[in-house]
Amino acid sequence: MFRSYRNRLFVIIFGVSVFVYLLSFVHIVKGIGNNIFASFLILFISAFIAMTESKHLSYPIEKLNEGVKRIIDGEYDYNIDIDVSEEFVELSRSFREMSHKLKSTYEELKRESQELLKKNNELQDYYAELEASYEQMEAVTNELEKSESKYRTLVDNISDILWFTDSEYNIEFINNRSVRYLDYMPDEMTGRKITEFVHDDDKKIMEDLMNGRISMAEIKFKKRDGSILLTETRAKVIKNNENEILGIQGLSRDITDYNNAKKEIMERNRQILAIGNVTQLLTKNLEPRDVLYSIAEKISTILSSPLCTIRTINESGRLELMVAAGELRDMPLLKELSLSSDENVKLLVSKEITVLDPNKFPIDDNLLLRLKELNVKNVIAVPLISKDKAVGILNILTTSKLANDISLLRSVADSVSVAIENANLYDDMRNWYFRTIDALAHAVEAKDKYTKGHSLRVSKYAAIIAESMGLPKDEIEKIRIAGLLHDIGKIGVADSILTKPGKLTNDEYDKIKQHPKISRKILEPIGLSKDIMDGIEKHHERYDGKGYPFGLNDDNIPLIAAILCVADSFDAMTSDRSYRKGISFDEAVNELLKYKGTQFNPRVVDSVISIYMRDRKKMERIKVETEVAN
């Protein structure tokens, strides 16, 4: 038996072919071709052989076909065993392996199919959810589009400049307000640093804003034409969850109108405060000239004027300098201005505030040079009118015309006019007052020729001592008055006692010691200040407490009284009396030093010594002038 199916198939086909060929050859040779029976026999034999061998040969094919069908039907465990030849043995083994692999693959595919089915179901569920989400997203998108449209409309129509920059200050977005306020299209500004459009003075502040050091500031932006837009700018640094800077969001609001209104309000408030301050000065208990000086100082400060003067019309019809204020007040100033040599006549007649040229205004040449250095361009001349009568003129030297301050000056001028009237009245009353005091002082001195001029000298000595001690002007004025009246009480003392050439008896001295109290009784109806009355009543108190009439000591003695005590004693020692000759100034100063801390206040004595050492002639001049006058 052939072991090779291929060889066997070859032999059968080859043998049948040879057999047929030989029969055909015999038939031709022996002439049996006409025998039908022989032909059928040959055909039958050939067919039999073919069928037998065909069936035998088709067996492995049928087995393979059956195996394939069973595998197709899902019988992956079906085994084919064909041993007709080595080839079919090998093929059976391969088929079995293929079957096993198909089974394994099928089971794997089945599992994967189940997984896929499961995942497909999940995908369908997810798809359903996704579809629902999509519908929601689509709805949200539609809403967002509507909102974005509204937001865009809002952003574009907002009255402020809205902008956004990256961390390097490059503009990524700016709304259409840039056109209105800065004259730039948003596209022109996008991509450029926002600091390019900020005024140089404010760039540092803008950087502080952008860095988050401050949240709001006034920032000046530069327009296309170079002009300035004043804004109130707010900025916020935008960061992500990792604290990284995403950009800076800002809002800039035009505050030009607000700032102008604010300035206007501040200006009005300044004017109101200035007028109020000037008015308050009129109500203060100050000497009128001090009031006028304070007013001039206020005006000089408010209007930034280097020089402000107030002049009054004197009896000769000229404008006399009353006060000067400002940094140039100590410069040489003309004491009087002639009404006929300048425009003051026109000013006083028209009663209108006028701006004058400093070069045409009567000013000292040295002052004119200084004004040119300060770039002073104008003299604002304000007529001072009281009861429809010109009483003087207020001159303010400035670098501008001060158009905004005309109303202020008109209001201030009324106050200055009132102050001048008060000053004139005060001068009249003061002159009358001092004439009355002089009359009273002379009434006392008339009783004793040796005491003539004593009260005036004490008044002047006391005044220069007070000035040396740094006392204010009003205190010095009180001391001057107290000095003139300190002995007015001697009117109530008998002439025989006052002019007695010899030593006084105890009873006579007791009567003399009453004159301070008598002075108080005489002067009380006049209404002098308490300081003046105390100074007069206590000027014979001693520092050690041994004085009269109260026996006060140390700081219990008013300073005015302590100064009068030293001035009175100094003049008494240096003046002739009916019972002795006066001593020299040197001797008198030594006496003051001798009794310093016992009879006299040490501070007052030290002041006298200081005056005497610095300017002895000043004290000597007082004595000479009063003796000549008497």
C-alpha positions in Angstrom: 0.0 0.0 0.0 1.3 3.4 -0.9 1.9 5.6 2.2 1.7 8.7 0.1 -1.7 9.8 -1.0 -0.1 11.9 -3.7 1.8 8.9 -5.0 -1.2 6.7 -4.9 -3.3 9.2 -6.7 -0.6 9.5 -9.3 -0.3 5.7 -9.8 -4.0 5.2 -10.2 -4.5 8.0 -12.7 -1.4 6.9 -14.5 -2.4 3.2 -14.5 -5.9 3.8 -15.7 -4.6 6.0 -18.5 -2.1 3.3 -19.6 -4.8 0.7 -19.4 -7.2 2.7 -21.6 -4.4 3.4 -23.9 -3.4 -0.2 -24.3 -7.0 -1.3 -24.8 -7.4 1.3 -27.5 -4.2 0.2 -29.1 -5.3 -3.5 -29.2 -8.6 -2.6 -30.5 -7.1 -0.7 -33.3 -4.6 -3.4 -34.1 -6.9 -6.5 -33.9 -9.9 -4.7 -35.4 -12.2 -5.2 -32.6 -13.2 -1.7 -32.7 -16.4 -2.8 -34.4 -17.3 -4.9 -31.3 -19.6 -2.9 -29.2 -19.5 -5.2 -26.4 -15.8 -4.8 -26.1 -16.2 -1.1 -26.0 -18.7 -1.2 -23.2 -16.6 -3.6 -21.4 -13.7 -1.3 -21.5 -15.8 1.6 -20.5 -17.4 -0.4 -17.6 -14.0 -1.5 -16.4 -12.7 2.0 -16.5 -15.8 3.4 -14.8 -15.6 0.7 -12.1 -12.0 1.4 -11.4 -12.6 5.1 -11.4 -15.6 4.8 -9.0 -13.9 2.4 -6.7 -10.8 4.5 -6.5 -12.7 7.8 -6.4 -14.7 6.6 -3.4 -11.6 5.5 -1.7 -9.8 8.8 -2.6 -12.8 11.0 -1.6 -13.0 9.5 1.9 -10.5 11.9 3.5 -12.1 14.8 1.7 -15.5 13.9 3.1 -14.0 13.5 6.6 -12.5 16.9 6.3 -15.7 18.4 4.9 -17.7 16.8 7.8 -15.2 18.2 10.3 -15.5 21.7 8.8 -19.3 21.5 8.9 -19.2 20.5 12.6 -16.8 23.2 13.4 -19.1 25.6 11.5 -21.9 24.3 13.7 -19.9 25.1 16.7 -18.5 21.6 17.6 -15.0 22.9 18.3 -14.2 19.7 20.2 -14.7 17.4 17.1 -11.6 15.5 16.2 -10.7 14.3 12.7 -8.6 11.1 12.4 -7.6 10.3 8.8 -4.7 7.9 8.5 -4.8 7.1 4.8 -1.6 8.8 4.2 1.0 10.8 6.0 -0.4 14.0 4.5 -3.8 13.3 6.0 -2.4 12.3 9.3 -0.5 15.6 9.4 -3.6 17.4 8.1 -5.8 15.8 10.8 -3.4 16.9 13.5 -3.3 20.4 12.1 -7.1 20.4 11.9 -7.4 19.3 15.5 -5.0 22.1 16.5 -7.0 24.6 14.4 -10.2 23.3 16.1 -8.7 23.8 19.5 -7.5 27.2 18.6 -10.8 28.1 17.1 -12.5 27.0 20.3 -10.2 29.0 22.4 -10.6 32.0 20.0 -14.3 31.5 20.0 -14.5 31.5 23.8 -12.2 34.6 23.9 -14.3 36.3 21.2 -17.4 35.3 23.2 -16.0 36.8 26.3 -14.9 39.9 24.4 -18.3 40.1 22.8 -20.0 39.9 26.1 -17.6 42.7 27.3 -18.3 44.6 24.2 -22.0 44.2 24.7 -21.7 45.3 28.2 -19.6 48.3 27.1 -22.0 49.0 24.3 -24.8 49.1 26.8 -22.8 51.4 28.9 -21.9 53.5 25.9 -25.5 53.7 25.0 -26.3 54.9 28.5 -23.4 57.3 28.3 -24.5 58.4 24.9 -28.0 59.0 26.2 -26.5 61.1 29.0 -24.1 62.8 26.6 -27.0 63.6 24.4 -28.9 65.0 27.3 -25.8 66.9 28.4 -25.3 68.1 24.8 -28.9 69.4 24.8 -28.2 71.2 28.1 -24.9 72.5 26.8 -26.6 73.7 23.7 -29.1 75.4 25.8 -26.4 76.9 28.1 -24.4 77.9 25.0 -27.4 79.6 23.6 -27.8 81.4 27.0 -24.1 82.2 27.1 -24.3 83.6 23.6 -27.2 85.7 24.7 -25.4 86.7 27.9 -22.1 87.3 26.0 -24.1 89.5 23.6 -25.6 91.3 26.6 -22.2 91.5 28.3 -20.5 92.8 25.1 -23.3 95.4 24.8 -22.8 96.3 28.5 -19.0 96.4 28.2 -19.1 98.5 25.0 -21.7 100.9 26.5 -20.3 101.2 30.0 -19.3 104.8 30.7 -15.8 103.8 31.9 -12.7 102.4 30.1 -12.5 98.7 30.8 -9.3 97.0 30.1 -7.4 93.7 30.6 -3.6 93.1 30.3 -1.3 90.2 30.6 1.3 89.9 33.3 3.7 92.1 31.2 1.1 94.9 31.1 0.4 94.3 27.4 -3.2 95.2 26.6 -5.3 92.1 25.6 -8.7 93.8 25.7 -10.0 97.3 26.0 -13.6 98.4 25.3 -14.8 101.0 22.8 -14.7 103.8 25.4 -11.0 104.2 24.4 -12.3 106.0 21.3 -14.3 108.6 23.2 -11.8 109.3 26.0 -8.4 108.7 24.4 -9.2 108.9 20.7 -7.7 105.5 20.0 -9.5 102.5 18.5 -9.3 99.3 20.7 -7.3 97.6 17.9 -4.7 100.4 18.0 -4.1 99.8 21.7 -4.3 96.0 21.9 -0.9 94.4 22.1 0.8 97.6 23.4 1.8 98.2 27.0 -0.8 100.2 28.9 1.9 102.3 30.5 2.6 103.8 27.0 -0.6 105.7 27.4 0.0 106.9 31.0 1.5 110.3 31.8 5.2 110.1 32.9 4.3 111.6 36.3 2.0 108.7 37.1 3.8 105.7 35.6 5.3 104.7 39.0 1.8 104.9 40.6 0.4 102.9 37.7 3.0 100.2 38.3 2.0 100.1 42.0 -1.5 99.6 40.8 -0.6 96.8 38.4 1.5 95.0 41.1 -1.4 95.1 43.6 0.4 97.4 46.1 -2.5 99.8 45.9 -6.1 99.2 44.6 -7.0 102.7 43.4 -5.3 105.9 42.4 -5.8 109.0 40.2 -4.0 108.3 36.9 -3.5 110.8 34.1 -3.8 109.1 30.6 -2.4 110.7 27.4 -4.8 111.2 24.6 -3.8 111.0 20.9 -3.4 114.8 20.7 -1.2 114.9 23.8 -3.8 116.3 26.1 -4.5 114.7 29.5 -7.4 112.7 30.7 -7.6 112.5 34.5 -9.1 109.2 35.7 -9.8 107.3 38.9 -8.3 104.0 38.0 -8.8 100.7 39.9 -6.9 97.5 39.1 -7.1 93.9 40.3 -4.5 91.1 39.7 -6.1 87.9 38.4 -4.4 84.6 39.5 -5.1 80.9 39.0 -5.2 78.2 41.6 -1.4 77.9 41.5 -1.2 81.6 42.4 0.2 82.3 38.9 -0.7 85.8 37.5 -3.1 85.4 34.5 -3.4 89.2 34.0 -4.6 92.5 35.4 -8.1 93.8 35.1 -8.7 97.5 35.3 -11.4 100.1 35.2 -10.6 103.8 34.5 -13.2 106.4 35.1 -13.1 110.0 33.8 -13.1 112.3 36.8 -12.3 115.5 34.9 -15.7 117.1 35.7 -15.6 115.7 39.2 -12.1 117.1 39.7 -13.1 120.5 38.3 -16.1 120.5 40.6 -14.0 119.4 43.5 -11.5 122.2 42.8 -14.4 124.7 42.5 -15.8 123.5 45.8 -12.3 123.7 47.4 -11.8 127.1 45.9 -15.1 128.3 47.3 -14.4 126.7 50.6 -11.0 128.4 50.6 -12.6 131.7 50.0 -15.2 131.1 52.6 -12.6 130.1 55.1 -10.4 133.0 54.2 -13.3 135.4 54.6 -14.2 133.7 57.9 -10.7 133.9 59.2 -10.5 137.6 58.3 -13.8 138.2 59.9 -12.7 136.4 63.1 -9.6 138.6 63.2 -11.9 141.6 63.5 -13.6 140.2 66.6 -10.3 139.3 68.4 -9.1 141.5 71.1 -6.0 142.7 69.1 -4.6 146.1 68.4 -6.1 147.2 65.0 -2.7 147.4 63.4 -2.1 143.8 64.4 -5.5 142.9 62.9 -4.5 144.6 59.6 -1.1 142.8 59.6 -2.8 139.5 60.3 -5.3 140.1 57.4 -2.4 141.0 55.1 -0.6 137.8 56.1 -3.7 135.8 55.4 -4.1 137.3 51.9 -0.4 136.8 51.2 -0.6 133.1 52.1 -3.9 132.4 50.4 -2.9 134.1 47.1 0.8 133.0 47.3 1.8 136.7 47.1 5.4 137.7 48.0 4.1 141.1 49.1 0.8 142.4 50.3 0.5 146.0 51.6 -2.3 148.0 53.1 -2.1 151.8 52.7 -4.4 154.4 54.2 -5.1 158.0 53.1 -3.4 160.3 55.7 -4.2 163.9 56.5 -2.0 165.2 53.7 -3.9 163.2 51.1 -1.2 160.7 50.4 -1.3 156.9 50.7 0.7 156.0 53.8 2.1 152.5 54.4 0.3 150.9 57.3 1.3 147.3 57.2 3.2 144.9 54.8 3.2 141.1 54.8 4.8 138.3 52.8 8.4 137.2 52.2 9.3 140.7 50.9 7.8 142.7 53.8 11.3 143.7 55.0 12.4 145.0 51.6 12.6 148.8 51.2 9.1 150.1 50.7 8.0 153.6 49.9 6.4 155.0 53.1 4.0 157.2 51.1 2.6 157.3 47.6 1.3 160.5 46.0 -2.2 160.3 44.7 -1.3 162.6 41.9 1.7 160.6 40.6 0.0 157.3 39.9 -3.3 155.7 39.1 -4.5 155.6 42.7 -6.9 158.5 42.1 -8.6 156.7 39.4 -8.8 153.6 41.5 -10.3 155.3 44.5 -12.8 157.1 42.3 -13.9 154.1 40.3 -13.8 151.8 43.4 -13.0 148.9 41.1 -10.3 146.2 41.5 -7.6 146.9 38.9 -4.6 145.0 37.7 -1.5 147.2 37.3 1.9 146.7 35.7 4.7 146.7 38.4 7.0 148.7 36.1 4.4 151.5 36.1 3.6 151.3 39.7 5.6 153.4 42.2 8.0 150.9 43.7 11.6 151.2 45.1 14.2 150.2 42.5 15.7 147.5 44.7 12.3 146.0 45.3 11.5 146.1 41.5 14.6 144.0 40.8 13.6 141.5 43.4 10.1 141.3 41.9 11.6 140.5 38.4 13.6 137.7 40.0 10.3 136.2 41.4 8.5 136.8 38.1 5.9 139.0 39.7 3.8 140.3 36.7 1.0 142.2 38.3 -0.1 144.4 41.1 -3.7 143.8 42.1 -5.0 147.1 43.5 -8.1 146.8 45.7 -9.7 150.1 46.8 -10.8 150.1 50.4 -14.2 151.9 50.8 -16.0 152.5 54.0 -19.3 154.3 54.1 -18.9 155.1 50.4 -15.6 156.9 51.2 -12.2 155.8 50.2 -10.0 155.1 53.2 -7.1 153.3 51.6 -5.9 150.7 49.1 -4.9 147.0 49.3 -2.1 146.0 46.9 -1.2 142.4 46.2 1.8 141.6 44.1 1.3 138.3 42.1 2.5 136.2 39.2 -1.0 136.0 37.8 -4.2 138.1 37.4 -6.1 136.0 40.0 -9.3 136.3 38.1 -10.9 133.6 40.3 -10.1 135.5 43.5 -11.7 138.8 42.6 -14.9 138.0 44.6 -12.7 137.0 47.5 -10.8 140.2 47.3 -14.0 142.2 47.2 -15.2 140.5 50.4 -11.9 140.8 52.1 -11.7 144.5 51.1 -14.8 145.2 53.1 -13.3 143.6 56.2 -10.0 145.5 55.7 -12.0 148.7 55.4 -13.7 148.0 58.7 -10.4 147.2 60.3 -9.0 150.5 59.0 -11.9 152.4 60.5 -11.4 150.5 63.7 -7.7 151.4 63.6 -8.5 155.0 63.1 -11.0 155.0 66.0 -8.6 153.0 68.1 -5.8 155.6 67.4 -8.2 158.4 68.3 -9.3 156.7 71.6 -5.7 155.6 72.3 -4.5 159.2 71.9 -7.3 160.5 74.0 -6.7 157.7 76.6 -3.0 158.5 76.8 -3.6 162.2 77.0 -5.9 161.5 79.9 -3.3 159.3 81.6 -0.6 161.9 81.0 -2.9 164.5 82.6 -3.4 162.3 85.6 0.4 161.6 85.8 1.1 165.3 85.6 -1.4 166.0 88.3 0.6 163.8 90.7 4.0 165.2 89.6 2.7 168.8 89.9 2.6 168.4 93.6 6.4 167.8 93.7 8.8 169.5 91.3 11.4 166.8 92.1 9.2 164.0 90.7 8.4 165.6 87.4 9.0 163.1 84.6 9.2 160.2 87.0 6.1 158.4 85.8 7.1 158.8 82.2 10.6 157.5 82.8 9.3 154.5 84.9 6.9 153.7 82.0 9.8 153.8 79.4 12.2 151.9 81.6 9.6 149.2 82.3 8.8 149.0 78.6 12.3 148.3 77.5 12.8 145.8 80.4 9.7 143.9 79.3 10.8 144.0 75.7 14.2 142.6 76.7 12.5 139.8 78.5 10.6 138.8 75.3 7.1 139.7 76.5 4.4 140.1 73.8 3.4 143.5 72.5 0.1 143.6 74.4 1.9 142.9 77.7 4.5 145.7 77.0 1.6 148.1 76.3 0.0 147.2 79.7 3.4 147.8 81.4 3.7 151.1 79.7 0.3 152.3 80.9 0.9 150.9 84.4 4.2 152.8 84.6 2.5 156.1 83.7 -0.2 155.5 86.5 1.7 153.6 89.1 1.9 156.6 91.5 -1.6 158.1 90.8 -2.6 157.2 94.3 -0.2 159.8 95.8 -2.9 162.4 94.9 -4.5 161.2 98.1 -1.4 161.8 100.2 -0.8 165.1 101.8 1.7 167.4 100.1 3.5 168.0 103.4 4.4 164.3 103.5 5.3 164.0 99.8 7.6 167.1 99.9 9.0 166.6 103.4 12.8 167.1 103.1 13.7 165.0 106.1 13.0 161.4 107.2 9.4 160.4 107.5 7.9 159.3 110.7 6.3 155.8 111.0 2.8 157.3 110.8 3.8 159.3 107.7 5.4 156.3 106.1 2.2 154.3 106.8 0.2 156.9 104.9 2.7 156.8 102.0 2.3 153.0 101.9 -1.4 153.5 101.3 -0.9 155.1 97.8 -1.0 151.7 95.8 -4.5 151.0 97.2 -5.6 154.6 96.6 -4.4 154.2 93.0 -6.7 151.2 92.6 -9.7 153.1 94.0 -9.0 156.0 91.7 -8.5 153.9 88.5 -11.2 151.2 89.0 -14.0 153.3 87.4 -11.9 153.8 84.2 -12.1 150.0 83.4 -8.4 149.2 83.1 -7.5 145.6 82.7 -6.8 143.4 85.8 -3.1 143.0 84.8 -2.6 146.8 84.8 -4.5 147.2 88.1 -2.5 144.4 89.8 0.8 145.9 88.5 0.0 149.3 89.9 -1.4 148.0 93.3 1.6 145.6 93.9 4.6 147.4 92.5 6.0 148.0 96.0 5.9 144.3 96.9 9.4 142.8 97.6 10.7 139.5 96.3 11.5 138.4 100.0 8.0 139.2 101.1 8.8 142.4 103.1 7.1 144.8 100.8 3.6 146.4 101.0 0.6 146.5 100.9 0.1 142.7 100.9 3.6 141.2 101.8 3.7 139.0 98.7 6.9 137.1 97.8 8.6 135.3 94.9 6.3 134.3 92.0 3.2 135.4 93.9 4.1 138.9 92.7 2.7 139.6 89.2 5.5 140.1 86.7 4.2 143.5 85.7 4.5 144.6 89.3 8.0 143.1 89.6 9.2 145.0 86.5 7.6 148.3 87.8 9.3 147.8 91.1 12.8 147.6 89.5 12.1 150.5 87.1 10.6 152.7 89.9 13.5 152.0 92.2 16.1 152.6 89.4 14.6 156.0 88.5 14.2 157.0 92.2 17.9 156.2 92.8 19.1 158.2 89.8 16.8 161.2 90.3 17.2 164.2 92.7 14.9 164.4 95.7 14.2 167.2 98.2 16.2 165.3 100.8 19.1 164.0 98.6 20.9 164.0 95.3 20.5 161.2 92.8 23.2 158.6 92.2 24.8 157.6 88.9 23.6 154.8 86.7 26.6 152.7 87.6 25.8 153.0 91.3 22.1 152.3 90.7 22.9 149.2 88.8 25.2 148.0 91.6 22.3 148.6 94.1 20.0 146.5 92.0 22.6 143.7 92.0 23.1 144.1 95.7 19.4 143.6 96.4 18.8 141.0 93.7 16.8 138.1 95.2 15.8 140.1 98.3 14.0 143.3 97.2 14.0 142.7 93.5 13.1 139.8 91.2 16.3 138.2 89.9 15.0 137.8 86.3 14.1 141.5 86.1 17.4 142.6 87.5 19.3 140.4 85.0 17.3 141.9 82.2 18.3 145.5 83.3 21.9 144.5 83.5 21.7 143.0 80.0 20.2 146.2 78.6 22.8 148.3 80.5 25.7 146.3 79.2 24.4 146.2 75.6 23.0 149.6 75.2 23.6 151.9 78.1 22.9 155.0 76.0 19.3 153.8 75.5 18.6 154.2 79.2 20.5 157.4 79.5 18.5 158.8 76.5 15.3 158.1 78.3 16.4 160.3 81.3 17.7 163.1 79.1 14.5 163.2 76.9 12.1 163.3 79.8 14.1 166.0 81.6 14.1 168.2 78.5 10.4 167.6 78.0 9.7 168.8 81.5 
